[in-house]
Amino acid sequence: MSAATAFFSRTWVRWAVVGVIAVVLIVLPLIFDAPTNSTLARIGVFAVAVLGLNVVMGYTGQVSLGQIFFLGLGAYVTAYGVNEGWNIVLVFILAILLPAVVGLLVALAAARLGGLAIAMVTIALPIVGVPLAKRLSEFTGGSQGTSARFSSAPEWTGLYDDQWQLYVVIAIPAAVFVLTRNLVRGKFGRAFAIVKENEAVASSMGISPYRYKVLAFTIASAIGGVAGFLYMVVIQYTSPETLAFHHSITLLASMVIGGAASILGSLIGGAYYVLVPQLTNIIDPNLTAVLQGAILLLVLFILPGGIVSLPRLWRRSRGGRGLGSPVAAGAQTTGIATIEGTRASHAGDYASPVGSAPAVPPVTGPESGPTDKSPSPESPEKRQDT
Amino acid sequence: MGTFIQLVIDGLSTGSIYAALALAIVLVNQATGLINFAQGGMAVLSAYVAYQFLQWGLPLILAIIASVIVSFFLGAVIERFLMRRFERGDPDTAIVVTVGLLTLITGVCAWIWSYNNLLFPSLFPLDSIPILGASVSVRSIGTTLVILAIMVLLQVLFVGTKLGLALRAVAINPQSASYSGLPVGRLLMVGWGLAAILGAVAGALVAPSLTLTPGMMDGALVYALAAVILGGLSSPVGVVVAAWMIGVLENLAAVYVPFIGHDLKIAVPFVLIFVVLIVRPQGLFGRKVVVRV
């Protein structure tokens, strides 16, 4: 605990920081020009989407390749509701509820097969979703897409549209982020963490991995729906392209690059999602996909905890090796650690020939404490016949 | 009746493509315990390599064989220098790595060969022959037969050769395998290489009908994953049967169920999956996973 950490952990300092951030967030939209505001608003939208993915993937350890589908569904529900002239609050609630219900149904089936199956099933969501959106043209406007203008600034505020939209995209995500933070720090978060860590241990503690996976997936879908609503607030137009597969991949890359199992990482992920494609497009549009893939792989290789783990890494390199093992750094995910530990026996313990053995990540998010270097956490299934 | 037979045989042919990709996924999964989401992307890259050889003036069959050889080494290199680092770790991280690999490969294909659809010549003539009153395209039959032959070859390799025995040993228990002197690392590279070969063949066979684009195999990958879930990860035979079933069923559904049509037929395997997962979570042919704690 350095002095700075101690200082920041005092209650009044924390509230002061929150207050300063709030004031900055309230003032900034008035200062920036319209393009900056709309970029910031889009970052807010996708930060929420990444946060949703983080709930199911970062915190609960279930790879989901379909998060963009729920964003698209939320956007379509919003567009439809607005165009039908429904009350906006009702539309908002529906834009959360409908994706949540769909997510629940998907998870009920997918979670039955262990971690990898969720990835294999959810990859279908965007790929089935696009033709489905084209087909249901009376709701979705078909390939043309549909637009809904409902986010103009009300008269009484005297704000420009982009300022108003940014305020909406600050207020709702702020609420979602606070709620999610409380969720993952509380009882449910601990349950998610133990499901991610070791399903067998979870069940022995009376925590049903199945139930919590379904719960996490449902919450992630609901948050995806919120992101969809916000998407319509900012972009006011959606088409089948919104939920295309490559967006889902980018969303996943954003989450990993920002930092899995981290609230701040979700925000960084949202910024990555919006800003980096813009940057790579400036460099060379043809290289966008190459750079995206290369950045993702590079981060996985050298910074498995994502950008958010940079300060911790820096502190560790300055302040000695801490507990002496790279595994000790909480956010380090497995990659490097396991290789270093047991290079000699590449052998591994994929003991069961059946691949869908449950995902047992050895070390999880920042919350998990130091672990020793022994490979035992990642090999729950020692064969007896060795 | 004629249409029906035609649909079934066409379904078997597309099903064979899915089966090849699904087998590649199972092969990698058996050896390393991870799901390679880049398998389809690697197949596309192989098809582009074959296309490039064609451009350089090689005859089609030689171009495909050359691309198969290149793919083998490519698969081995990817295993050695990218995946090995993540194989023993968290399977979820490994999945993300393969997804990154998919993005990278798609990007490389698009960068070198552009996103435009490229025409890839067919290995088989475009004629049809009458079978039981239905006219069935030679291409469908040829595709099915080639994939069948590859599967038989693979089976012979795995059951009848020393290399196959070693590969199976590594798949069942890498630790014991390395204790008995098997070069586990090199065998894993061979496993990935073989999987890449399967993908390369599938890619070369499907490219003529889909035309070459960087995202050509995305759909096929989804079908293959569906087949893997349905058949059960532990059962190669089950996976192939499931892939054929999917190919045939989606074709029939596209024509006989008006709501589904050709655009929504990709939903068919997933409706199937939902039913199967609820009734039989380990897949149609898979064994139940028993985890030792």
Interface residues (C-beta under 8 A of the other chain):
Chain A: M57 G61 Q62 V63 L65 L108 A109 A110 R112 L113 G114 G115 L116 A117 A119 M120 V121 I123 A124 I127 V128 P131 L132 K134 R135 E199 A200 F245 H246 I249 L252 A253 V256 N286 L287 T288 A289 V290 L291 Q292 G293 A294 L296 L297 L300 F301 P304 T333 T334 G335 I336 A337 T338 I339 T342 S345 H346 A347 G348 D349 Y350 A351 S352 P353 V354 G355 S356 A357 P358 A359 V360 P361 P362 P375 E378 P380 E381 K382 R383 Q384 D385 T386
Chain B: N29 Q30 T32 G33 L34 I35 F37 L82 R84 R85 F86 E87 R88 G89 D90 P91 D92 T93 I95 V96 V97 V99 G100 L101 L102 T103 L104 I105 T106 G107 V108 A110 W111 S114 A171 I172 N173 P174 Q175 S176 A177 S178 Y179 V184 G185 L188 P214 G215 D218 G219 L221 V222 L225 A226 V228 I229 L233 S234 G261 D263 L264 I266 A267 P269 F270 I273 F274 L277 I278 P281 Q282 G283 G286 R287 V289 V290 V291 R292 V293
